[in-house]
Amino acid sequence: MQDDQRVFDVAIVGGGIGGTMLAAILARHGVRVLLLEGSGHPRFAIGESTVPETTFGLRVLARRYDVPEIEHLATNGALRRHVSSNCGVKRNFSFVYHREGEPTRAEECTQYPTWGPPLGPDSHYLRQDVDAYMFHVAVSYGATAHTHTVVDDVKFDEDGVTLVTREKGTFQASYVVDAGGMRALLPERLGLRQEPPYRTRSRTVFTHMVNVRPFDTVAPPREQHGMPSPFSQGTLHHLFEGGWFWVIPFDNHSSSTSELCSVGVNLDLDRYPRPEGVTAQEEFWRHVRRFPSVARQFEGARAVRPYVSTDRTQFSSRTVVGDRWCLLPHASDFIDPLFSSGLAVTVMALNALGHRLIGAVREDDFDSARFAYLENWIKRMFRFYDDLVSCSYLSFDDFELWNAWNRVWTITTLYGTNAQNQAAVAFEKTRDPACFDALEKAPYRGLQGVDNPWVGQLFEQARDAVLAYGAGDLTREQTVERVYALLRESELCPAVWGTLDPEDRCPSGVFTLWPLMRILLWGKFRSPRHVRGMYFTGGARLVGKEAVQALTTDARRGGSLVRQTARDMWVNWNRDWARREIPARK
């Protein structure tokens, strides 16, 4: 007789955010899940900045698979209430351009806001807290989880897979998912790694710091730069020829309990090859000192972790799925931290993988053809982000070039995020999870609107223009002119935005309630035929409903805290332990 504690439907190797969300989804639906993590929790991880398409995708995952705890990661308010007050807020993507030896110029910055409440804002995840939270959620739904358990080998046969661990012996499963990141097990064991077929060639030096000054204290005054949101309340990108810094603060709101800030510098590998005999710390500070405004921000800052210096950041696997196995995106491929794409691709993959694995277990059919969709779309998204990032590095040559190219990204982000919202709106009307099937059909498949032919055409033609600049076939001025012409011809830019005006360096305005309603009204009444009816439909009702729910929740929470404090002054006994009921497994 087989030991039930050793036999599972699905084994997941890697207990980070992707593996634990998948484990929670599967266990919620009655799948026998084994989750193996080589280290423990809490643990250090990067991949800390969310984007609107990620947070909307998390909302989709939570509702499609009935795991409400995942939705706690979707907005900063819920994250701080339910997960960790150590996480930061992300109200914007800010990009500040720098020239070596010169203070930054007030007019050389751009900004793209994240969504305001109730659908935002986005967050800076202190990953050690977020990953530990999701690990415990997976366990609460019934996943069998082991930390400090290293998988030394995997053996496949026609009936499944045997996992050999160093500390806990062997386990058997019908299917295995590798969520192990860059040093994942299956790519090594199966010989999947290949020379990255990507144009982007970059490397990174990073750490966590304390005492990083808010850039608003050293930047030109707001009256000069004109950005609508504080630089310090978002993910700040310092751009320069051939590279960029990230500054991701966790201490950037009044209720934060963290003093940490994630920082790193990303460098074009060909312009800045890794120097011999120079430590990661020395190289990081060399680049900081090149730019006076960056140096002022880091005055007095100090690292609280060792500096890490990578070789080429990009890696790739020949395939994503095989016979009884699958790689999550960060175990398969990686491009670059720019645009915080890693979590977005992971959430997209989990949405597509979850129902396929649930169906495979119920039907006892793990044919690799069932999972071919993931092979196609994970790889397609990495190719897209390679195009986006490699062209961004080219655009760092000149602020006006960046100012043009960055607008293409804002438009693809708008349509990608709205595709997720369209599915959520349909679900709220019908409560039918089949509504989410639309995210695997044209024009909503993938991310960044790439499966919409009009969005895809805009992106590809703008990409080709920037690549022509990189090859010396177009001048900077010609490239900038070509990108704006393509944006205009696409008719995808909302008329209420300043996308076509180079002087408007925050062309989307803000995503608070009234500007958001203006976008929805443009989409319903003034957008072109290839937009109307597919995007910006029904969103007002959802936003209004969630706004009321958010305000009601906060009001109840405030009143509840007052009542609880008053009660505890007079009475010892309570039933707070009975407030959370674990949903029945399906």
Phi, psi and omega per residue, in radians:
M1 nan 2.378 -3.132
Q2 -1.319 2.532 3.079
D3 -1.361 2.005 -3.093
D4 -1.077 -0.399 3.110
Q5 -1.377 -0.048 -3.126
R6 -2.047 -0.088 -3.039
V7 -2.117 2.255 -3.050
F8 -2.408 2.847 3.030
D9 -1.342 -0.840 -3.085
V10 -2.331 2.293 3.002
A11 -1.881 2.359 3.111
I12 -2.060 2.132 -3.141
V13 -1.751 1.911 -3.109
G14 2.119 2.069 -3.064
G15 -1.850 0.581 3.045
G16 -1.425 -2.882 -3.015
I17 -1.130 -0.664 -3.139
G18 -1.222 -0.838 -3.126
G19 -1.113 -0.661 -3.106
T20 -1.296 -0.642 3.064
M21 -1.101 -0.754 3.115
L22 -1.093 -0.742 3.132
A23 -1.056 -0.743 3.126
A24 -1.110 -0.759 3.138
I25 -1.067 -0.838 -3.091
L26 -1.178 -0.792 -3.129
A27 -1.103 -0.632 3.108
R28 -1.026 -0.474 -3.090
H29 -1.868 0.432 2.975
G30 1.443 0.146 3.105
V31 -1.384 2.340 3.069
R32 -1.357 1.938 -2.977
V33 -2.016 2.322 2.986
L34 -1.920 2.231 -3.132
L35 -2.097 2.068 -3.078
L36 -2.044 2.181 -3.136
E37 -2.158 2.210 -3.064
G38 -1.238 -0.512 3.093
S39 -1.861 -2.537 3.126
G40 -2.353 -3.033 3.065
H41 -2.187 2.441 0.007
P42 -1.328 2.718 -3.134
R43 -2.545 2.687 3.136
F44 -1.287 2.432 3.014
A45 -2.713 2.656 2.987
I46 -1.907 -3.104 -2.916
G47 1.649 0.982 -2.858
E48 -1.824 -0.182 -2.997
S49 -1.899 2.224 3.097
T50 -1.628 2.903 3.067
V51 -2.285 2.805 -3.094
P52 -0.953 -0.654 -3.133
E53 -1.170 -0.523 3.051
T54 -1.195 -0.862 -3.058
T55 -1.190 -0.625 3.036
F56 -1.164 -0.646 3.085
G57 -1.150 -0.624 3.070
L58 -1.112 -0.674 3.092
R59 -1.106 -0.703 3.088
V60 -1.090 -0.825 3.123
L61 -0.990 -0.829 -3.086
A62 -1.039 -0.720 -3.061
R63 -1.460 -0.646 3.127
R64 -1.130 -0.720 -3.032
Y65 -1.844 0.124 3.046
D66 1.006 0.829 3.048
V67 -2.150 1.457 -3.008
P68 -1.082 -0.404 -3.141
E69 -1.090 -0.484 3.096
I70 -1.140 -0.601 -3.140
E71 -1.179 -0.329 3.072
H72 -1.132 -0.308 3.100
L73 -1.544 -0.091 -2.918
A74 -1.483 -0.542 3.114
T75 -2.225 2.660 -3.032
N76 -1.153 -0.618 3.120
G77 -1.095 -0.828 3.134
A78 -1.150 -0.654 3.126
L79 -1.058 -0.800 -3.119
R80 -1.207 -0.605 -3.130
R81 -1.248 -0.754 -2.926
H82 -1.816 -0.391 -2.969
V83 -2.017 -1.096 -3.054
S84 -2.847 2.276 3.034
S85 -1.414 0.026 3.077
N86 -1.463 -0.079 -3.112
C87 -1.515 2.622 -3.134
G88 -1.668 2.945 3.094
V89 -1.720 2.568 3.083
K90 -2.211 1.717 3.134
R91 -1.645 -0.109 -3.086
N92 -2.889 2.840 2.810
F93 -1.795 2.039 3.096
S94 -1.977 2.433 -3.133
F95 -2.245 2.078 -3.118
V96 -2.052 2.237 -3.064
Y97 -1.608 2.484 -3.089
H98 -2.302 2.534 2.975
R99 -2.008 2.419 -3.076
E100 -1.025 2.287 3.084
G101 1.409 -0.006 -3.107
E102 -2.127 2.496 2.961
P103 -1.095 2.667 -3.139
T104 -1.136 2.590 3.125
R105 -1.598 2.382 -3.008
A106 -0.991 -0.624 -3.063
E107 -1.497 0.014 -3.092
E108 -1.861 1.161 3.039
C109 -2.650 2.695 3.066
T110 -2.331 2.804 -3.136
Q111 -2.590 2.475 3.040
Y112 -2.248 1.945 -3.088
P113 -1.256 2.665 2.915
T114 -1.507 3.062 -3.072
W115 -1.301 2.484 3.033
G116 -1.387 3.029 3.068
P117 -1.029 2.576 0.205
P118 -1.601 -0.127 -3.072
L119 -1.603 -0.005 3.108
G120 -2.632 -2.815 -0.080
P121 -1.351 3.081 3.088
D122 -1.336 -3.054 -2.980
S123 -2.443 2.784 2.860
H124 -1.840 1.907 -3.111
Y125 -1.362 2.166 2.823
L126 -1.383 1.720 -2.876
R127 -1.052 -0.533 -3.128
Q128 -1.079 -0.598 3.120
D129 -1.373 -0.755 -3.091
V130 -1.171 -0.779 -3.131
D131 -1.135 -0.714 3.120
A132 -1.116 -0.699 3.091
Y133 -1.029 -0.867 -3.101
M134 -1.192 -0.544 3.064
F135 -1.046 -0.787 -3.119
H136 -1.260 -0.538 3.038
V137 -1.093 -0.784 3.119
A138 -1.022 -0.759 3.120
V139 -1.111 -0.689 -3.105
S140 -1.120 -0.461 3.104
Y141 -1.535 -0.040 3.022
G142 2.006 0.047 3.089
A143 -1.187 2.450 3.007
T144 -1.531 2.081 -3.001
A145 -2.209 2.422 3.068
H146 -2.266 2.181 3.003
T147 -1.685 2.951 -3.114
H148 0.878 0.736 -3.117
T149 -2.253 1.844 -3.065
V150 -1.598 2.255 3.074
V151 -1.539 2.033 -3.112
D152 -1.543 -0.472 -3.069
D153 -2.772 2.724 3.009
V154 -2.282 2.402 -3.119
K155 -2.243 2.160 -3.090
F156 -1.787 2.518 2.923
D157 -2.484 -3.078 -3.026
E158 -1.188 -0.304 -3.117
D159 -1.699 -0.200 -3.116
G160 2.723 -2.538 -3.028
V161 -2.425 2.487 3.011
T162 -1.927 2.247 3.124
L163 -1.890 2.175 -3.116
V164 -1.807 2.026 -3.128
T165 -1.848 2.718 -3.114
R166 -1.295 -0.613 -2.996
E167 -1.823 -0.473 -2.955
K168 -2.102 0.219 3.139
G169 1.392 -2.636 -3.046
T170 -1.874 2.652 3.060
F171 -2.330 2.686 3.080
Q172 -2.093 2.549 3.107
A173 -2.589 2.770 3.070
S174 -1.396 -0.396 -3.059
Y175 -2.690 2.605 3.119
V176 -2.256 2.378 3.065
V177 -2.008 2.203 3.118
D178 -1.658 1.975 3.106
A179 -2.011 0.575 -2.959
G180 -1.552 0.056 3.091
G181 1.296 -2.733 -3.015
M182 -0.982 -0.671 -3.109
R183 -1.721 0.660 -3.078
A184 -1.075 2.678 -3.050
L185 -1.267 -0.915 -2.994
L186 -1.095 -0.746 3.099
P187 -0.989 -0.604 3.111
E188 -1.290 -0.839 -3.071
R189 -1.183 -0.593 -3.068
L190 -1.731 0.065 3.118
G191 1.110 0.744 -3.035
L192 -1.553 -0.390 -3.066
R193 -1.142 2.485 3.129
Q194 -2.412 2.873 3.025
E195 -1.055 2.183 -3.050
P196 -0.996 2.190 -3.129
P197 -1.490 0.673 -2.993
Y198 -1.986 2.570 3.128
R199 -1.285 -0.578 -3.140
T200 -1.153 2.293 3.086
R201 -2.362 1.741 -3.078
S202 -2.460 2.872 3.069
R203 -2.449 2.941 -2.947
T204 -2.406 2.540 2.921
V205 -2.194 2.235 -3.031
F206 -2.618 2.850 3.058
T207 -2.899 -3.101 2.910
H208 -1.927 2.494 -3.099
M209 -2.283 2.886 2.885
V210 -2.107 2.831 3.090
N211 1.162 0.505 2.983
V212 -1.405 2.146 -3.069
R213 -1.239 2.508 2.963
P214 -1.021 2.299 -3.079
F215 -1.100 -0.399 3.113
D216 -1.072 -0.391 3.138
T217 -1.415 -0.244 -3.121
V218 -2.116 -0.243 -3.133
A219 -1.314 2.846 2.973
P220 -0.993 2.676 -3.095
P221 -1.090 2.731 -3.097
R222 -1.030 -0.592 3.114
E223 -1.003 -0.423 3.135
Q224 -1.665 -0.783 -3.076
H225 -1.444 -0.486 2.982
G226 1.315 0.213 -3.139
M227 -1.334 2.454 -3.049
P228 -1.376 -0.251 -3.032
S229 -2.276 2.510 -3.128
P230 -1.054 2.399 3.091
F231 -0.969 -0.674 -3.020
S232 -1.300 -0.178 3.133
Q233 -1.770 0.482 3.065
G234 -2.653 -3.036 3.040
T235 -1.453 2.030 -3.067
L236 -1.705 2.258 3.098
H237 -2.014 2.042 3.016
H238 -1.617 1.991 -3.063
L239 -1.720 2.493 3.016
F240 -2.663 2.920 -3.113
E241 -1.000 2.074 3.075
G242 1.459 0.173 3.136
G243 -3.115 -3.099 3.133
W244 -2.853 2.612 3.005
F245 -1.736 2.572 2.869
W246 -1.892 2.553 3.006
V247 -2.330 1.935 -3.048
I248 -2.140 1.609 -3.088
P249 -1.421 2.477 3.015
F250 -1.765 -0.092 -3.052
D251 -1.926 0.498 -2.917
N252 -1.783 0.436 3.008
H253 -2.530 2.858 -2.939
S254 -1.172 -0.435 -3.100
S255 -1.748 0.159 -3.134
S256 -1.190 2.489 3.056
T257 -1.895 0.218 -3.133
S258 -1.889 2.681 3.011
E259 -2.034 0.182 -2.996
L260 -1.579 2.759 3.032
C261 -2.515 2.245 3.063
S262 -1.491 2.270 -3.125
V263 -2.375 2.641 3.086
G264 -2.897 2.777 3.031
V265 -2.155 2.331 -3.134
N266 -1.992 2.294 -2.959
L267 -2.245 2.395 2.990
D268 -1.065 2.119 -3.013
L269 -1.123 -0.525 -3.126
D270 -1.400 -0.607 3.086
R271 -1.356 -0.603 -3.058
Y272 -2.260 1.278 3.083
P273 -1.092 2.695 -3.083
R274 -1.129 2.125 -3.060
P275 -1.330 2.508 3.105
E276 -1.451 2.491 3.060
G277 1.289 0.253 3.139
V278 -2.085 2.232 3.142
T279 -1.278 2.831 3.101
A280 -1.045 -0.714 3.131
Q281 -1.092 -0.804 -3.137
E282 -1.085 -0.732 -3.123
E283 -1.166 -0.735 3.127
F284 -0.976 -0.875 -3.075
W285 -1.242 -0.480 3.030
R286 -1.015 -0.777 -3.117
H287 -1.267 -0.642 3.079
V288 -1.005 -0.796 -3.055
R289 -1.220 -0.245 3.117
R290 -1.206 -0.396 -2.965
F291 -2.194 1.882 -2.993
P292 -0.957 -0.688 -3.112
S293 -1.234 -0.622 3.064
V294 -1.168 -0.756 -3.137
A295 -1.046 -0.666 3.115
R296 -1.152 -0.666 3.127
Q297 -1.105 -0.576 -3.065
F298 -1.681 0.132 3.048
E299 -1.028 2.158 3.103
G300 1.476 -0.114 3.132
A301 -1.309 2.587 3.084
R302 -2.511 2.574 -3.111
A303 -1.354 2.528 3.058
V304 -1.961 0.010 3.059
R305 -2.353 2.755 3.050
P306 -1.060 2.516 3.039
Y307 -1.212 2.463 3.096
V308 -2.030 2.277 3.077
S309 -2.073 2.168 -3.107
T310 -1.686 2.813 2.840
D311 -1.420 -2.688 -3.122
R312 -0.962 2.253 -3.088
T313 -1.236 -0.583 -3.056
Q314 -1.254 2.381 2.943
F315 -2.489 2.894 -3.027
S316 -2.709 2.652 3.023
S317 -2.057 2.599 -3.091
R318 -1.116 -0.559 -3.114
T319 -2.622 2.785 -3.071
V320 -1.815 -0.572 -3.123
V321 -2.189 2.700 3.093
G322 -2.638 -2.870 -3.105
D323 -1.281 1.801 3.122
R324 1.252 0.468 3.034
W325 -2.662 2.783 3.124
C326 -2.649 2.562 3.036
L327 -1.807 2.289 2.911
L328 -1.214 2.779 -2.965
P329 -0.929 -0.770 -3.064
H330 -1.327 -0.193 2.958
A331 -1.484 -0.333 -3.079
S332 -1.586 -1.024 -2.996
D333 -2.542 2.846 2.997
F334 -2.696 2.577 3.140
I335 -1.928 -1.243 -3.003
D336 -2.975 2.642 -3.134
P337 -1.193 -0.265 -3.103
L338 -0.996 2.359 -3.124
F339 1.250 0.134 2.996
S340 0.859 0.838 -3.003
S341 -1.437 -0.351 -2.995
G342 -1.025 -0.844 -3.132
L343 -1.185 -0.596 -3.141
A344 -1.090 -0.792 3.131
V345 -1.161 -0.650 3.114
T346 -1.097 -0.802 -3.140
V347 -1.099 -0.733 3.075
M348 -1.018 -0.768 -3.119
A349 -1.154 -0.707 3.135
L350 -1.100 -0.660 3.117
N351 -1.068 -0.712 -3.125
A352 -1.393 -0.554 -3.071
L353 -1.407 -0.620 -3.040
G354 -0.965 -0.953 -3.070
H355 -1.249 -0.475 3.093
R356 -1.194 -0.729 3.119
L357 -1.215 -0.697 3.097
I358 -1.041 -0.793 3.104
G359 -1.127 -0.699 -3.138
A360 -1.093 -0.712 3.131
V361 -1.166 -0.779 -3.098
R362 -1.158 -0.588 -3.116
E363 -1.706 -0.047 -3.076
D364 0.878 0.858 -3.115
D365 -2.411 1.822 -3.081
F366 -1.914 0.496 3.120
D367 -0.925 2.318 -3.083
S368 -1.088 -0.369 3.112
A369 -1.088 -0.511 3.120
R370 -1.061 -0.504 -3.031
F371 -1.844 0.178 -3.081
A372 -1.098 -0.510 3.123
Y373 -0.985 -0.726 -3.133
L374 -1.140 -0.698 3.099
E375 -0.954 -0.835 -3.070
N376 -1.198 -0.843 -2.967
W377 -1.446 -0.535 3.035
I378 -1.127 -0.817 3.128
K379 -1.126 -0.692 -3.141
R380 -1.104 -0.667 -3.128
M381 -1.224 -0.626 3.076
F382 -1.155 -0.622 3.079
R383 -1.132 -0.701 3.105
F384 -1.071 -0.865 -3.093
Y385 -1.171 -0.524 3.033
D386 -1.091 -0.781 3.080
D387 -1.053 -0.828 -3.092
L388 -1.063 -0.814 -3.053
V389 -1.306 -0.756 -3.115
S390 -1.103 -0.661 3.085
C391 -1.227 -0.528 3.079
S392 -1.140 -0.775 3.094
Y393 -1.029 -0.678 3.071
L394 -1.116 -0.697 -3.089
S395 -1.228 -0.318 3.106
F396 -1.142 -0.150 3.102
D397 -1.089 -0.460 -2.985
D398 -2.720 2.398 -3.087
F399 -1.098 -0.749 -3.094
E400 -1.134 -0.554 3.068
L401 -1.184 -0.783 3.065
W402 -1.070 -0.739 -3.105
N403 -1.030 -0.557 3.094
A404 -1.408 -0.916 -3.059
W405 -1.079 -0.666 -3.120
N406 -1.039 -0.474 -3.141
R407 -1.224 -0.518 3.069
V408 -1.115 -0.748 3.096
W409 -1.078 -0.739 -3.125
T410 -1.079 -0.609 3.139
I411 -1.269 -0.769 3.113
T412 -1.118 -0.623 3.087
T413 -1.115 -0.734 3.128
L414 -1.005 -0.829 -3.078
Y415 -1.309 -0.590 3.081
G416 -1.143 -0.774 3.123
T417 -1.122 -0.726 -3.106
N418 -1.170 -0.510 3.066
A419 -1.072 -0.776 3.080
Q420 -1.052 -0.717 -3.109
N421 -1.173 -0.621 3.117
Q422 -1.036 -0.749 3.120
A423 -1.144 -0.697 -3.140
A424 -1.152 -0.690 3.106
V425 -1.080 -0.798 3.135
A426 -1.072 -0.689 3.138
F427 -1.155 -0.715 3.142
E428 -1.108 -0.522 3.124
K429 -1.326 -0.635 -2.974
T430 -1.970 -0.386 -3.011
R431 1.037 0.438 -3.134
D432 -1.798 1.975 3.140
P433 -1.021 -0.327 3.110
A434 -1.091 -0.310 3.093
C435 -1.025 -0.509 -3.093
F436 -1.341 -0.163 3.045
D437 -1.079 -0.425 -3.132
A438 -1.067 -0.413 -3.121
L439 -1.290 -0.105 3.048
E440 -1.955 0.317 3.115
K441 -2.267 2.707 3.075
A442 -1.111 2.492 0.085
P443 -1.728 0.284 -2.977
Y444 -1.741 -0.019 -3.086
R445 -1.128 2.665 3.054
G446 1.290 -2.633 -3.102
L447 -2.266 2.883 3.009
Q448 1.041 0.398 3.080
G449 1.202 0.298 -2.985
V450 -1.162 -0.351 -3.118
D451 -1.572 -0.038 2.992
N452 -1.467 2.144 -3.029
P453 -1.049 -0.568 -3.127
W454 -1.278 -0.731 3.099
V455 -1.165 -0.785 -3.142
G456 -1.051 -0.712 3.137
Q457 -1.151 -0.762 3.087
L458 -0.991 -0.857 -3.074
F459 -1.108 -0.806 -3.062
E460 -1.151 -0.700 -3.136
Q461 -1.233 -0.664 3.082
A462 -1.174 -0.713 3.061
R463 -0.990 -0.815 -3.111
D464 -1.090 -0.590 3.109
A465 -1.156 -0.757 -3.136
V466 -1.188 -0.669 3.090
L467 -1.132 -0.631 3.079
A468 -1.118 -0.654 3.036
Y469 -1.069 -0.807 -3.136
G470 -1.051 -0.561 -3.139
A471 -1.482 -0.071 -3.136
G472 1.491 0.185 -3.102
D473 -1.550 -0.308 3.053
L474 -2.255 2.553 3.030
T475 -1.363 2.951 3.071
R476 -1.027 -0.804 -3.104
E477 -1.091 -0.733 3.124
Q478 -1.123 -0.677 -3.134
T479 -1.153 -0.804 3.124
V480 -1.043 -0.803 3.141
E481 -1.074 -0.696 -3.127
R482 -1.159 -0.729 -3.120
V483 -1.117 -0.793 3.124
Y484 -1.122 -0.638 3.113
A485 -1.112 -0.728 3.125
L486 -1.132 -0.723 3.089
L487 -1.052 -0.749 -3.138
R488 -1.137 -0.799 -3.089
E489 -1.178 -0.467 -3.094
S490 -1.211 -0.449 -3.064
E491 1.026 0.341 -3.135
L492 -1.530 -0.241 -3.046
C493 -1.430 2.155 3.114
P494 -0.982 2.378 -3.116
A495 -1.090 -0.388 -3.128
V496 -1.476 -0.017 3.076
W497 -1.736 2.840 3.091
G498 -1.790 0.565 -3.033
T499 -1.018 -0.604 -3.063
L500 -1.538 0.025 -3.132
D501 -1.859 1.894 -3.118
P502 -1.043 -0.413 -3.132
E503 -1.328 -0.327 3.119
D504 -1.553 1.771 -3.030
R505 -1.605 0.036 2.914
C506 -2.250 1.201 -2.887
P507 -1.142 -0.332 -3.133
S508 -1.542 -0.044 -3.058
G509 1.168 -2.338 3.131
V510 -2.261 2.875 -3.114
F511 -1.938 0.712 2.949
T512 -1.393 3.099 -2.876
L513 -1.056 -0.847 -3.060
W514 -1.194 -0.831 3.064
P515 -1.025 -0.601 3.103
L516 -1.140 -0.713 3.095
M517 -1.108 -0.599 3.117
R518 -1.139 -0.666 3.086
I519 -1.121 -0.756 -3.133
L520 -1.108 -0.690 3.122
L521 -1.179 -0.706 3.063
W522 -1.045 -0.790 -3.123
G523 -1.068 -0.637 -3.070
K524 -1.412 -0.599 -2.971
F525 -2.052 -0.446 -2.971
R526 -2.139 -0.120 -3.106
S527 -1.287 2.788 3.131
P528 -1.209 2.935 -3.067
R529 -1.021 -0.598 -3.086
H530 -1.392 0.022 3.031
V531 -1.947 -0.772 -2.995
R532 -1.078 2.310 3.109
G533 1.607 -0.399 3.123
M534 -1.759 -0.465 -3.112
Y535 -2.297 2.771 3.046
F536 1.051 0.618 3.130
T537 -1.940 2.248 3.027
G538 1.313 0.036 -3.068
G539 -1.210 -0.516 -3.092
A540 -1.061 -0.726 3.141
R541 -1.105 -0.762 -3.137
L542 -1.141 -0.781 -3.140
V543 -1.076 -0.771 3.133
G544 -1.076 -0.761 3.137
K545 -1.091 -0.791 -3.091
E546 -1.269 -0.499 3.067
A547 -1.115 -0.785 3.110
V548 -1.094 -0.767 -3.139
Q549 -1.087 -0.728 -3.126
A550 -1.124 -0.786 3.135
L551 -1.133 -0.717 3.136
T552 -1.122 -0.751 3.131
T553 -1.065 -0.783 -3.136
D554 -1.136 -0.702 3.130
A555 -1.125 -0.765 3.128
R556 -1.127 -0.700 -3.115
R557 -1.114 -0.747 3.115
G558 -1.095 -0.791 3.104
G559 -1.122 -0.656 -3.135
S560 -1.133 -0.699 3.136
L561 -1.137 -0.690 3.100
V562 -1.113 -0.807 -3.129
R563 -1.109 -0.699 -3.123
Q564 -1.133 -0.732 3.135
T565 -1.113 -0.766 3.126
A566 -1.102 -0.736 3.108
R567 -1.040 -0.803 -3.055
D568 -1.199 -0.304 3.044
M569 -1.228 -0.402 -3.010
W570 -2.068 -0.441 -2.968
V571 -2.315 2.441 3.094
N572 -1.551 -0.678 -3.028
W573 -1.385 2.466 3.028
N574 -2.682 3.030 3.102
R575 -2.069 0.552 3.123
D576 -1.037 -0.514 -3.131
W577 -1.144 -0.322 -3.074
A578 -1.671 0.119 -3.008
R579 -1.315 -0.405 -3.063
R580 -1.935 2.104 3.104
E581 -1.856 2.175 3.120
I582 -1.273 2.187 3.137
P583 -1.068 2.579 3.082
A584 -1.145 2.492 3.105
R585 -1.262 2.489 -3.140
K586 -1.488 nan nan
